[in-house]
Amino acid sequence: MTRRATRRIQVGNVPVGDGAPITVQSMTNTPTADVDATVAQIHRLEASGCELVRVAVPDMDAAAAIGAIKARITIPLIADIHFDHRLAIAAAQHGADALRINPGNIGGRKKVDEVVACARDRQLPIRIGVNSGSLEKDLLATHGGATPAAMVESAMGHVRLLEDAGFERIKISIKASDVPRTVAAYRLLAQQTDHPLHLGITEAGSLYAGVVKSAMGIGMLLAEGIGDTLRVSLTRDCVEEVRVGFEILKALDIRRRGPEIISCPTCGRCGIDLIEVVDQVEKALLPRTVPIKLAIMGCVVNGPGEAREADIGIAGGEGVGILFKKGKVIRKVPRDQLVAVLLAEVDQWEKENGAA
Ligand code: SF4
């Protein structure tokens, strides 16, 4: 797929836009002023592969905590601010790598100029984040509601405020909580600007609804070449957001991180307790980062075909699994040893293929 040409910005040491890898980000849900809790959550996010983290900055205590948090984490930190430009300035002074703030909502040109001067001095980007639920009243009236056109007009209004101040390190998101509006809004926005875009479906919901909406909305846009970084929003542990984000990139063959497990849905021919085997293997391999294709199939009807195409594969028989490696049958493995053997084969494969 051809990616839309965008400008590049730097969020700390992570590039966004202009062909840089599409990054996966998330947001903490601890009180930011609670440094220990926030750092602990960011460490879990880092371990899951999260590449950029956003923290809420609702008050000066949260802004002041940023320095202490930054000192203990390795990924760039984005400060999320609503309305109060003093919080944006304080967050930047305490070491935030980027700001998320909508300049049209902070009280006029003088305050915008102050935030811009502060961001420019520190070479920080600003993300404009438009959500369908908080559009300006006049735009809602003109467009008859929070339509994609209204969302784009709002975003471009914020962009102009920054550009008029000579500020160009901009990233934009334009999220609704439903897929059709979000996709339409991003498509429209992509025609009007070449600033990099942060993709997401806002308030997507709990695990099942959130995964489906995010995969469809973010996936459709990515497949069209739109999008430079993404955040999956789930009413769930934020580590799950990162996992889903990478699964979306993996499914579209855009980026690979960790194993891709191909497994069959099982049917009456299934010769082993496949669901349990897949669960155990998936859980054990969660922290792995080396891309590898595994096939775990229930029987010898379709199993060997898939298993042969994978780096390592198992096709279940009656109480045994046939182990394949790089297309070759290696041996039969008793059911009670299947998971251990598969994991040992992955270890070996990683050694031979450059494990981190
Ligand atoms: Fe059924 Fe075998 Fe296909 Fe799995 S691989 S769904 S067990 S036919």
Residues whose N, C-alpha, C, O or C-beta is under 5 A from the ligand:
A	BS01	SF4	C264 P265 T266 C267 R269 C270 M297 G298 C299 V301 N302 G303
